[in-house]
């Protein structure tokens, strides 16, 4: 079942993947995603690590708490979705060149 599988090579590849994952995690803090809601009344910027780094709220929104809450939730969800898609993309890219079952 595991014929041709080089366990030493597999271990080396796992080590490389862990190192790349750490690099990606650090790099993700430098990537930013901005989502707007309400036609730009609320603008939220999140980094690739999922941390909110900027938030702009149009002054006109300060009198409508319920609407502001809806727009904030929408902007946060949109930015979070962008960050998650970026993580998936990076993970797929990282896996792209590695095949533990490939023989030399």
N, C-alpha and C positions, 0 to 999 in steps of 0.2 A: 504494500500500500504506500509506503514512504520511500520506495526505491528512487535513487538518484537525488534524494534530499540531503544536502550537505548541512548538517546542524551547525557547524562552525560558521558557515556563510550566513545561515539564518540568524545566528546570534549577532554577527557583525551588522547585518541589515537592521535588526531591532535596535541596536545601539545607535545606528545612523538615524533611524526614524525618531528616536527619542531626542536626539540632538537637534534635528530639524524642527521637531514640535516645539522645543524650547525657543529656538530662533523665531519661529512663526509667532509664538506668544508675545515675545518682546516686540517684534515688528508690528503686530496688530495694534499696539498702543499708538503707533505713528499714523495709522490710517484713520480717516474720519469720514463719517456718513452723516449727511444732513437731510432731515425730513421736515417738510412744511405741511401745515394743516390750516384749514380755513382760508385758503388762498394766500397764505403767507402771514396770517395773523399770529401764528405760533410757529417758531422755527427752532428745532432742537438738533444739536450736533452731538454725536456719540462716537467714541473711538471703537476700534475693532475688538477691544477687550470688553465692550459693553458698558463702559463708563460714560455718563453724560458729561460732556466737557463744555457745552455752551447751551444757553437757552435764551431766546428772545421772544418777548410777548408784547404785541402791539398794545399800546396804552388804552385803546378803546375796549379791550377785553377785560380790563380790571373791574368793570361794573357788572359783568355777567359771569358769575362764578360757575354756574352749571355748564354753560357753553365752553368756557375756558377749560374746565375739567375734561370735557369730551375731546376738545382739540389737543390737549396735552397727552391724553391717553393715545389718541390716534398717531400723533407725531412720535411718541415713544415706541409704539408698536412697529411703526414703519421703519424707524432707525434701527431698532433691534433686529428686524427681519433682514435689513441690509447687512448688518454685521454678521448675522448667522450665515447668510448666503456666502459672504466673503470667506468665512471659516471653512465652509464646506468646499468651496472652490479651491482654497489653499490645500486642504487635506487631500482632495482628489489629485491635485497637481503633485503633491508630495509622493503619493502612492504610484503615480504614473510610471516612473522609471524603475520601479522595484518589482521583481518577480522572483520569489524565493524558490520556485520550481524550475527555473531556467538553469540549464547546465552550461558550463563554459565551453 
